[in-house]
Amino acid sequence: MAETITYLRGDATAPGGKGPRIIAHVCNDLGGWGRGFVLALSRRWPEPEAAFRRWHRERATNDFGLGALQLVQVTPQLWVANLVGQRGIRTGRSTGVPVRYEAIDAALAKLAPEALRLGASVHMPRIGCGLAGGKWERVEPLVTARLTDQDVPVTVYDHGP
């Protein structure tokens, strides 16, 4: 029996439950880290930002790019998954949105076996739907197909009281 997505009101940087957990979020392919959900991550742990910036800086010798996944351990039972699912960033002159659904799909496909290997549940905000400009009705089926249908428990957090 496949899992279903659980929706909660709360803070995705403070995932509930027991056992190993992974916080997943979407990053851009420019190496930028400074707006949106990443600020909340950086307030809790310096490692995800430092690892992401190093990954981008050394991209000539690694797999950094759209659709890539980087897992960063922040406590013995908690990892942050940097998913590169956004092409560039939105600027005042931008047309269109930076989200790349196919890249989010590819990164989630890489996340599933890691979550299963760790015995971890995955926790996230509505990835790709903030600064990346995506629509949850396009992202949710990707999360279902790549994670919950593979028996990875997923909790999505909507910020607020």
C-alpha positions in Angstrom: 0.0 0.0 0.0 1.6 3.3 -1.1 1.8 6.2 1.3 -0.2 9.4 0.9 1.0 12.9 1.4 0.2 14.3 4.9 -0.5 18.0 5.1 0.2 20.0 8.2 0.3 23.6 9.3 3.7 24.4 10.7 7.4 24.8 10.1 9.1 22.5 7.6 12.5 23.2 9.3 11.2 21.5 12.5 9.8 18.2 11.1 7.8 16.1 13.5 7.9 12.4 14.0 10.5 9.9 15.0 13.4 8.3 13.2 15.4 9.6 10.3 14.0 12.6 8.5 14.9 14.5 5.3 13.9 18.1 4.7 13.6 18.7 0.9 13.6 22.0 -0.8 14.2 23.5 -4.2 17.4 25.5 -5.1 18.3 27.4 -8.2 21.1 26.5 -10.7 22.9 29.8 -10.2 24.3 28.9 -6.8 22.2 31.7 -5.2 21.1 31.2 -1.6 19.6 34.2 0.0 15.8 34.4 -0.3 12.8 32.3 0.7 12.8 29.0 2.5 16.7 28.7 2.5 16.9 31.6 5.0 14.9 29.6 7.5 17.2 26.6 6.9 20.3 28.8 7.4 19.0 30.1 10.7 18.9 26.6 12.0 22.0 25.0 10.4 25.0 26.5 8.5 25.9 23.2 6.7 23.2 23.1 3.9 24.2 26.5 2.6 27.9 25.9 2.9 27.6 22.5 1.1 25.4 24.0 -1.6 27.8 26.9 -2.3 30.8 24.5 -2.4 28.8 22.1 -4.7 28.1 25.0 -7.1 31.6 26.4 -6.9 33.1 23.0 -7.8 30.4 22.2 -10.4 33.0 21.6 -13.1 34.0 18.4 -11.2 30.6 17.2 -9.9 27.0 16.6 -10.8 25.6 20.1 -10.0 22.9 21.2 -12.4 19.1 21.0 -13.0 17.7 17.8 -11.6 20.6 17.1 -9.2 20.3 16.2 -5.5 22.6 16.9 -2.6 22.0 15.4 0.8 23.5 17.3 3.8 23.4 15.7 7.2 22.7 18.3 9.9 22.0 16.1 13.0 22.4 12.3 13.5 18.8 11.7 12.4 18.2 14.7 10.0 19.3 15.6 6.5 18.6 18.5 4.2 18.0 17.7 0.5 19.1 20.4 -1.8 17.1 19.8 -5.0 18.2 21.8 -8.0 14.8 22.5 -9.6 14.9 26.1 -10.6 16.5 27.7 -13.7 17.9 31.0 -12.6 16.0 33.4 -10.4 13.2 35.8 -10.9 14.3 39.4 -11.5 12.3 42.6 -12.3 12.9 42.0 -16.0 12.1 38.3 -16.0 9.3 36.8 -18.0 8.0 33.4 -17.1 8.9 31.5 -13.9 12.2 29.9 -12.8 10.6 26.5 -11.8 11.5 23.5 -13.9 9.1 20.7 -13.2 11.2 18.1 -15.1 14.2 19.0 -12.9 12.1 18.7 -9.7 10.9 15.3 -11.0 14.5 14.1 -11.7 15.8 15.3 -8.3 12.8 13.6 -6.5 13.6 10.4 -8.4 17.1 10.5 -6.9 15.8 11.3 -3.4 13.5 8.3 -3.2 16.2 5.6 -3.0 18.2 7.7 -0.5 15.2 8.1 1.7 14.5 4.3 1.5 18.2 3.5 2.3 18.1 5.8 5.3 14.6 4.6 6.4 13.7 8.3 6.4 10.5 10.2 6.0 10.6 13.4 3.8 9.4 16.8 4.9 9.0 19.9 2.8 7.2 23.1 2.2 5.3 23.2 -1.1 8.5 22.9 -3.1 8.9 24.9 -6.3 5.9 27.0 -5.4 7.4 30.0 -3.6 10.1 32.1 -5.3 10.3 29.5 -8.1 6.8 30.4 -9.1 5.5 26.9 -9.6 2.0 25.5 -9.1 1.4 22.8 -6.5 -1.1 21.1 -8.8 1.9 20.4 -11.1 4.4 19.5 -8.3 2.1 17.3 -6.1 1.8 14.5 -8.7 5.6 14.4 -9.0 5.9 14.0 -5.2 3.3 11.3 -5.3 4.9 9.4 -8.2 8.5 9.7 -7.0 8.1 9.4 -3.3 4.8 8.3 -1.8 4.2 5.7 -4.5 7.6 4.3 -3.6 6.6 4.0 0.0 8.4 7.1 1.2 6.3 8.9 3.8 6.0 12.6 2.9 4.7 15.5 5.0 4.1 18.9 3.4 4.0 21.9 5.7 2.0 25.1 5.1 3.5 27.9 7.1 1.3 29.6 9.6 -0.3 29.2 13.1 
